[in-house]
Amino acid sequence: MTLHRFDTPAMRTATSEEPEAPGAPGAFEGPEPGTAPSPVAVPPFAVVPGAQVQQVLRGRERQIVDLVEATYRLHAAGDSVNPPSYFLRFPDRPTARIIALPASIGGRTRVDGVKWISSFPGNVQAGIARASAVLILNDHDTGYPFACLEGSVISASRTAAMAASAAGRLSRHRRRPTRIGFFGTGLIARYVHTYLTATGWSFDHIGVHDLSADSAAGFRAFLRGTATGRITVHTGPEQLIRSSDLVVFATVAARPHVMDPAWFGHNPLVLHVSLRDLAPEVLLASANVVDDVDHCLRADTSPHLTERLTGNRDFLTGTLDDVMAGRVSLPDDRPVVFSPFGLGVLDLAVGKYVYDEVAGAGRLHVVEDFFHELRRHG
Ligand SMILES: NC(=O)c1ccc[n+]([C@@H]2O[C@H](COP(=O)([O-])OP(=O)(O)OC[C@H]3O[C@@H](n4cnc5c(N)ncnc54)[C@H](O)[C@@H]3O)[C@@H](O)[C@H]2O)c1
């Protein structure tokens, strides 16, 4: 991180020309005896609310798709640290969870951090979104957290960006889909639609299916306000799949409920964003692309169940990065299923982009004196 980004009075540095008064809270007294002076500084701490996040990201869908692709490349090149997500579950609230996604990005971005994201599906009945999140960014040089961003919009945006990227990349050597079907019609489906249309997709037919008639109706109303093409609400899943050549799964299903490979006999492209809808039999009849093999084959995802069933990973064709780099080619006589686990590095990259834009515009909400105990010996 470059220090000039933090050109605020809250900056505290061991080499400052105007050090705070000795003994003042938070003041450095200079290096300890025997240690060399260092340019390391404690960054100010900022809070970036959802309205600022939205303001930065709206209308920048193409840039975010490019950023997500660049981050996948960087991750594939080994210039990231992305340990497994940690799932916090509750015996008294079995459908709920909170997931920690720690990560670190190298390259020019150089930032560490963690997304802490809750999924409480029952929220939807109360009229609020299922997922809520914060994203913490940590300074590369000191480890100090320097920002807390509203994380749900960043998370939904990077998810939709990876779906839009995959739609383009995986259909490059196949017939370009013109009939899309949304299986599960909540917030993520809305973001995926927004990112697809913002990156040049349009559809003659849009199919919609959801267990909840209210969700389907709400999504249909959204589509009517924004989309061209005929909209059909399907009460059954089979018809939705059979009538779509691009199928987007964005349900909250915990285990597979789409079992019959014959429904995919027309070889659609499937964006399996919700990861747990498809039976292993469906994956075994398809070409399978993931974003990261080790991440995706965990946590009872459909690819994980398929690995358990077969005892191997032979059903995987490759990663999105393999496809982008031309290392694998995809068949046009089988369905292609993209199952993206969604990596913490993507949240970090998008979060840092948002932070830099807000900071560059001089609009950071800095919390003065957030870090208060800075002197080791008082
Ligand atoms: N892979 C990733 O990186 C990633 C990132 C973000 C979200 N997600 C996943 O996307 C999914 C959707 O998230 P959301 O915020 O839109 O949720 P949401 O609660 O807003 O919407 C989910 C919808 O799915 C419907 N649904 C549930 N089970 C269904 C079924 N069997 N058949 C048809 N419809 C069904 C619900 O009625 C609801 O309308 C979640 O599973 C979430 O975990 C994945």
The ligand as a Gaussian input file, in Angstrom:
#p B3LYP/6-31G(d) Opt

LIG

0 1
 N      -20.921000     -19.461000      -5.731000
 C      -20.832000     -18.272000      -5.173000
 O      -19.776000     -17.634000      -5.145000
 C      -22.060000     -17.635000      -4.600000
 C      -22.006000     -16.294000      -4.198000
 C      -23.147000     -15.703000      -3.685000
 C      -24.316000     -16.451000      -3.555000
 N      -24.318000     -17.759000      -3.915000
 C      -25.496000     -18.588000      -3.756000
 O      -26.540000     -18.088000      -4.568000
 C      -27.756000     -18.584000      -4.028000
 C      -28.856000     -17.557000      -4.147000
 O      -28.605000     -16.463000      -3.309000
 P      -29.702000     -15.285000      -3.140000
 O      -29.064000     -14.240000      -2.303000
 O      -30.253000     -14.925000      -4.460000
 O      -30.804000     -16.031000      -2.276000
 P      -32.344000     -15.643000      -2.119000
 O      -32.797000     -16.240000      -0.863000
 O      -32.521000     -14.179000      -2.361000
 O      -33.041000     -16.413000      -3.345000
 C      -33.040000     -17.799000      -3.459000
 C      -34.311000     -18.211000      -4.148000
 O      -34.232000     -19.610000      -4.412000
 C      -35.531000     -20.149000      -4.241000
 N      -35.413000     -21.608000      -4.056000
 C      -34.924000     -22.268000      -2.990000
 N      -34.927000     -23.605000      -3.226000
 C      -35.409000     -23.769000      -4.468000
 C      -35.650000     -24.896000      -5.290000
 N      -35.380000     -26.135000      -4.876000
 N      -36.179000     -24.700000      -6.517000
 C      -36.460000     -23.445000      -6.956000
 N      -36.270000     -22.342000      -6.227000
 C      -35.738000     -22.491000      -4.999000
 C      -36.079000     -19.403000      -3.042000
 O      -37.507000     -19.471000      -2.992000
 C      -35.566000     -17.988000      -3.296000
 O      -36.476000     -17.202000      -4.024000
 C      -27.439000     -19.050000      -2.591000
 O      -27.405000     -20.458000      -2.550000
 C      -26.058000     -18.521000      -2.351000
 O      -25.318000     -19.320000      -1.454000
 C      -23.215000     -18.346000      -4.446000

